[in-house]
Amino acid sequence: MRYALVIYEYPNETGHQVETAWMNATVTARDKTAKTGKVVPLNAGCFLCDLDIGLLDLNIVVGAASAYGFQTRTLFFEKEPAFVISKARQ
């Protein structure tokens, strides 16, 4: 598989601690994978990982969620999903 779509599951709980953990997990994943340019954050808690250079970025994204107590769902794709390709109208 060439691409992995990782989605963080938002917990049913609410409160300041949950909100802070959510923000920390998503920012950590985004910041730690920014250097490679192979991870596209589609939304808060939703990341598309290009697996051409290996599984390190996928491990970082899933590991960040796990470190803050969130479960993830991962879908694998052979080709880049078409829904990722979009451009704003000018």
C-alpha positions as CSV (number, residue, x, y, z in Angstrom):
1,M,0.0,0.0,0.0
2,R,1.2,3.5,-0.8
3,Y,-1.0,5.7,1.4
4,A,-2.5,5.5,4.8
5,L,-5.4,7.6,6.0
6,V,-5.2,7.9,9.8
7,I,-8.3,9.2,11.7
8,Y,-8.2,10.0,15.4
9,E,-11.3,9.0,17.3
10,Y,-12.6,11.9,19.4
11,P,-13.7,10.6,22.8
12,N,-17.3,10.9,24.0
13,E,-16.0,12.8,27.1
14,T,-15.8,16.6,27.3
15,G,-13.8,18.9,29.4
16,H,-10.7,21.0,29.4
17,Q,-8.3,18.0,29.8
18,V,-9.8,16.2,26.8
19,E,-9.6,19.3,24.7
20,T,-6.0,20.0,25.7
21,A,-5.0,16.3,25.0
22,W,-6.7,16.5,21.6
23,M,-4.9,19.7,20.7
24,N,-1.6,18.3,21.9
25,A,-2.0,15.1,20.0
26,T,-2.9,16.7,16.7
27,V,-0.2,19.4,17.0
28,T,2.5,16.9,17.9
29,A,1.6,14.7,14.9
30,R,1.6,17.7,12.6
31,D,4.8,19.2,13.9
32,K,6.8,15.9,14.0
33,T,5.9,15.0,10.4
34,A,6.3,18.5,8.9
35,K,10.0,18.0,7.9
36,T,9.4,15.1,5.5
37,G,6.5,16.7,3.7
38,K,4.9,13.2,3.3
39,V,2.0,13.8,5.7
40,V,-1.0,15.9,4.7
41,P,-3.2,17.0,7.7
42,L,-6.6,17.0,6.1
43,N,-8.4,18.2,9.3
44,A,-7.8,18.1,13.0
45,G,-7.3,14.4,13.7
46,C,-7.2,13.3,10.1
47,F,-3.9,12.7,8.3
48,L,-2.9,11.2,4.9
49,C,0.5,9.6,5.0
50,D,2.5,8.9,1.9
51,L,4.3,5.6,2.6
52,D,6.9,5.9,-0.2
53,I,9.7,6.6,2.2
54,G,8.6,4.1,4.8
55,L,6.4,3.8,7.9
56,L,8.1,6.3,10.2
57,D,5.6,9.0,9.6
58,L,2.7,6.6,10.1
59,N,4.3,5.5,13.3
60,I,4.6,9.1,14.5
61,V,1.0,9.9,13.7
62,V,-0.4,6.8,15.4
63,G,2.1,7.1,18.3
64,A,1.0,10.7,19.0
65,A,-2.6,9.7,19.3
66,S,-1.7,6.7,21.6
67,A,0.5,8.9,23.8
68,Y,-2.5,11.1,24.6
69,G,-4.9,8.3,25.0
70,F,-6.8,8.4,21.6
71,Q,-7.6,5.5,19.4
72,T,-7.1,5.6,15.7
73,R,-8.6,4.1,12.6
74,T,-6.4,3.6,9.6
75,L,-7.3,3.0,6.0
76,F,-4.8,2.0,3.4
77,F,-4.9,3.0,-0.3
78,E,-2.9,1.8,-3.3
79,K,-3.3,5.2,-5.1
80,E,-3.6,8.7,-3.7
81,P,-7.3,9.2,-2.9
82,A,-9.0,11.7,-5.3
83,F,-10.6,13.6,-2.4
84,V,-7.2,15.0,-1.4
85,I,-6.7,16.8,-4.7
86,S,-8.6,20.1,-4.5
87,K,-7.8,23.7,-5.2
88,A,-9.6,26.8,-4.0
89,R,-11.4,28.9,-6.6
90,Q,-9.8,32.2,-7.4
